[in-house]
Amino acid sequence: MKHRRKLFKTKDIYNLPPTDDTFTKAMADNIAFHMQHCPEYTQILQYFNFSPSGLQTISDLHKIPPLPTSYLKNTTMLSTPYNKLFIKTSSSGTGGKKTLSGYDKSSAICALTMALKVMRHHKLISPRRTNYIVLGPKPDKLVQTATAKALKYFTVLAPPKKTVYAVKVQDSEYKVDINDLVTAIVKFAKEGRPVRIIGFPGYFKLFLAELADRGVKLNLHQNSKILLGGGWKTFFAEEISKEELFAMARDTLGIRRQNFKDHFSTAEHPVNYMACENNHFHIPVFSRVIIRDANSLEPVEYGTPGILNLISPILSSAPYGSILTDDIAVMHGGESCGCGIASPYIDIIGRVGLSNLKTCTQAASEFLKNL
């Protein structure tokens, strides 16, 4: 997959047009590879009469039949056997259903290369030892989710001195230990060392509320950062805007607005989308995004909300090159942001179940069930 290697060597990670041809060829190579190694995926493409030879220009990407994440939570499709993957992961399993996936060695190298470039661009790599509050579970033998492993990865962007996890597994159940977090953050503040708080916004709001209830108000080191990602999930009733959340954190922890970073990724599409200073997710060269009409699945124009379709050749371990999420999003031209990043950006509006949508990808699901 020489075109994938070339793509992931790109230095200017938000300058998309010069990489359009390489990206298109990388996607064609990726799909051809998976057709050789994943019979289930081949059947889907044959059902829709799709061939990688149909990808001639970047404008052809919408022709790739996208796989809905709702379908993948019921079906495992891999091009490398799960027990032979270099890194094994699963989705968070909302509703008890999980997507089994992971990385072969070449995919892992691409993911690491991409992540380092994105994090370097957003000034998140530091040589200074840092204390961490991780608002999520610690990965272990019982916790193999992509989210837990991603949170663990964020703790190596600056060498950790001490790491405290909010979520612990007890009797196969997730339990949040707020007392440990409060004790840790107070201790960290006294050390005068940078602190990084990473994890889910719902847990972060819960943490801030607990600090406020206890009358704890801190002024953390000026290089402290907050890195949030993921949705509110079980905390949906408590959801507030990111700006409100950031304001709460500034008042309670004394962290400057420019040191807040929002992050977006999925288990099926492990590309790093890091928010810019205006809190927008710009598209890096390692992916492309299509916003699709909820009924016809046809691409819509900038400024029109629709279903988020994420595309990348990053994985050779699983045929997840084109993923149809259950997120509603809108895409805008990069120039309308004002942060200086040229690539288009997406705003995630919310989430919708796809069970009631009669889409071509659902037809694929029905087709496979009858095989």
WOQUI-V525603 format. One record per backbone hydrogen bond with DSSP energy under -0.5 kcal/mol. CO is the residue of the C=O (numbers start at 0). NH is the residue of the N-H. E is the energy in kcal/mol with one decimal. If there is no record, write none. Layout:
# WOQUI-V525603
CO;NH;E  CO;NH;E
This chain:
# WOQUI-V525603
0;4;-1.9  1;5;-2.2  2;6;-2.3  3;7;-2.3  4;8;-0.5  5;8;-0.9  6;9;-1.5  10;12;-1.4  11;14;-1.5  12;284;-2.2  13;15;-0.8  15;18;-2.3  16;19;-1.6  18;22;-3.2  19;23;-2.4  20;24;-2.3  21;25;-2.5  22;26;-2.3  23;27;-2.1  24;28;-2.6  25;29;-2.4  26;30;-2.6  27;31;-2.2  28;32;-2.3  29;33;-2.2  30;34;-2.1  31;35;-1.0  32;35;-0.6  32;36;-1.0  33;37;-2.3  37;41;-2.0  38;42;-2.1  39;43;-1.5  40;44;-2.3  41;45;-2.5  42;46;-2.1  43;47;-1.6  44;49;-3.0  45;48;-1.2  50;53;-2.4  51;54;-1.8  53;55;-1.0  56;59;-2.1  57;60;-1.4  59;62;-2.2  60;63;-1.6  65;67;-0.5  66;323;-2.6  67;70;-0.9  67;71;-1.8  68;72;-1.4  70;73;-1.5  70;74;-0.8  74;76;-0.6  80;83;-2.0  81;84;-1.3  86;102;-2.7  88;100;-2.5  89;145;-3.8  92;95;-2.5  93;96;-0.7  97;99;-0.6  98;90;-1.1  100;88;-2.4  102;85;-1.4  102;86;-2.0  103;107;-2.3  104;108;-2.1  105;109;-1.9  106;110;-2.7  107;111;-2.5  108;112;-2.6  109;113;-2.7  110;114;-2.6  111;115;-2.4  112;116;-1.8  113;117;-2.6  114;118;-2.9  115;119;-2.2  116;120;-2.1  117;121;-1.8  118;123;-2.8  119;122;-1.6  123;125;-0.5  125;158;-0.6  129;160;-2.8  129;161;-0.6  130;195;-2.7  131;133;-0.5  131;163;-2.2  132;134;-0.7  132;197;-2.5  133;135;-1.8  133;165;-3.1  134;199;-1.5  135;166;-1.7  141;143;-0.7  142;139;-1.2  143;89;-0.7  144;148;-1.9  145;149;-2.3  146;150;-2.5  147;151;-1.9  148;152;-2.0  149;153;-1.8  150;154;-0.7  151;154;-1.0  152;155;-2.1  153;156;-1.0  156;125;-2.2  158;129;-2.7  161;131;-3.1  163;133;-3.0  165;176;-2.5  166;137;-0.8  167;169;-0.7  167;174;-2.5  169;172;-1.2  172;169;-2.8  174;167;-3.0  175;177;-0.8  176;180;-1.1  177;181;-2.5  178;182;-2.4  179;183;-2.3  180;184;-2.8  181;185;-1.9  182;186;-1.9  183;187;-2.9  184;188;-2.1  185;189;-1.5  186;190;-1.2  187;191;-0.8  187;192;-0.8  188;191;-0.6  193;130;-2.3  194;224;-2.0  195;132;-2.5  195;197;-0.6  196;226;-2.8  197;134;-4.1  198;228;-2.0  199;203;-1.9  200;204;-2.5  201;205;-1.9  202;206;-2.4  203;207;-2.7  204;208;-2.6  205;209;-1.9  206;210;-2.2  207;211;-2.4  208;212;-2.5  209;213;-1.7  210;215;-2.9  211;214;-1.3  214;216;-0.6  220;223;-2.2  224;196;-2.4  225;227;-0.6  225;260;-3.1  226;198;-1.9  227;262;-2.7  231;234;-3.2  232;235;-1.7  234;237;-1.9  235;238;-1.1  240;244;-2.2  241;245;-3.0  242;246;-2.2  243;247;-2.1  244;248;-2.2  245;249;-2.5  246;250;-2.2  247;251;-2.0  248;252;-3.3  248;253;-0.7  248;254;-0.6  249;253;-1.4  251;217;-3.3  252;219;-2.8  255;258;-1.8  256;259;-1.9  258;225;-2.4  260;227;-2.8  261;274;-3.2  262;229;-0.9  263;272;-2.2  268;265;-1.4  268;270;-2.1  270;272;-0.7  271;273;-0.6  272;263;-2.6  273;281;-0.6  275;278;-2.2  279;275;-2.1  279;281;-1.0  280;345;-2.5  281;283;-0.5  283;286;-1.8  287;310;-2.4  289;291;-0.6  289;308;-2.6  290;299;-2.7  291;306;-2.9  292;296;-1.8  297;292;-2.9  300;303;-1.8  302;304;-0.5  305;328;-2.8  306;291;-2.7  306;308;-0.5  307;309;-0.5  307;324;-2.5  308;289;-2.5  309;322;-3.1  310;287;-2.1  313;315;-0.5  316;78;-2.9  316;79;-1.2  317;319;-2.0  320;311;-2.4  321;66;-2.9  322;309;-2.6  322;324;-0.7  323;68;-2.3  325;351;-2.9  326;307;-2.3  326;328;-0.5  327;348;-2.7  327;349;-1.6  328;305;-2.2  329;346;-2.4  330;302;-2.6  331;344;-2.1  332;335;-1.6  333;336;-1.7  333;337;-0.7  341;333;-0.6  343;282;-2.6  344;331;-2.6  345;280;-1.4  346;329;-1.8  346;348;-0.7  349;327;-3.1  353;356;-1.6  355;357;-0.6  356;358;-1.4  358;362;-1.7  359;363;-1.5  360;364;-1.8  361;365;-2.6  362;366;-2.4  363;367;-2.5  364;368;-1.9  365;369;-0.9  366;369;-0.6  367;370;-1.5
